[in-house]
């Protein structure tokens, strides 16, 4: 590792503690910097290996390191925010990077510009929860379809059944009728059966097939569709460093961390509809975008 690389990484702690100008609802242009595994999964795997190594040493046995696996860990892309816009000042973009005199791409702003988007293994989505117990498996549902809509954009669909329980569905319906409750319970049983079938199919996949499946579903979640493809069927790009796309920023006011959202449910005139904030800006095939992704990745706190 070069001295320049070390300098990059020493900036991480300061950048993470610096107040961010980003606000919830801003629009961002993001570049994929790395295809990896979910950060939490890698942390968990590191702890398991550390514990396993100590136990093997104590028992005087050979230690076999556990390697990351798509079937158990899923897939993730690290993304860097390269431009952002306040919708109140439409089309006024603020760039977060510049090119140094030695030709490297560097980050201008000393605040966190990195986030992660993952796709969990199918057998984990149903049980996905935060530490506080809030279930967020439904965040993995929306994705791009194989067909185009009248607007020339890919249609959207639910890639997986809902994960909501009967209790969650009736929580805000104190006056629910017996017939409505029966329908909700029947629908839940049907979804549970569908999840059971999905988990069975998932358990029989090879890691190679699991990798292909996860990449495709992640591309659909981020709406990474190939604009150059003139066919009647939508073609999705394989997530790779250098791909640039647009998304909405979601964050809490007191946090320097954020998540990006491409597809989101929104209520308009009393009806729910899917909002699509995504747009492919570059397919990542040019060397300058690959270089930008590589150089920005050097400042990412997830790179241990």
Secondary structure, DSSP 8 states (H G I E B T S, - for coil): --HHHHHHHHTHHHHHHS-----TT-EEEEEEEEEE--HHHHHHHHHHHHHHHHHHHHHT---------HHHH-EEEEEEEEEEE-GGGTT--EE-EEE-TTS-EEE-SSS--EEEEEE--HHHHTT-B-TTS-B-GGGGTEEEEEEE-TTSSEEEEESS-----HHHHHTT-TT--HHHHHHHHHHHHHHHHHHHHHHHHHHT--HHHHHHHHHHHHHHHTT-B-TT--SSS--B----TT-EEEEEEE--TT-S--EEESEEEEEETTEEEEEE--EEEE-S-SHHHHHHHHHHHTT-TT--
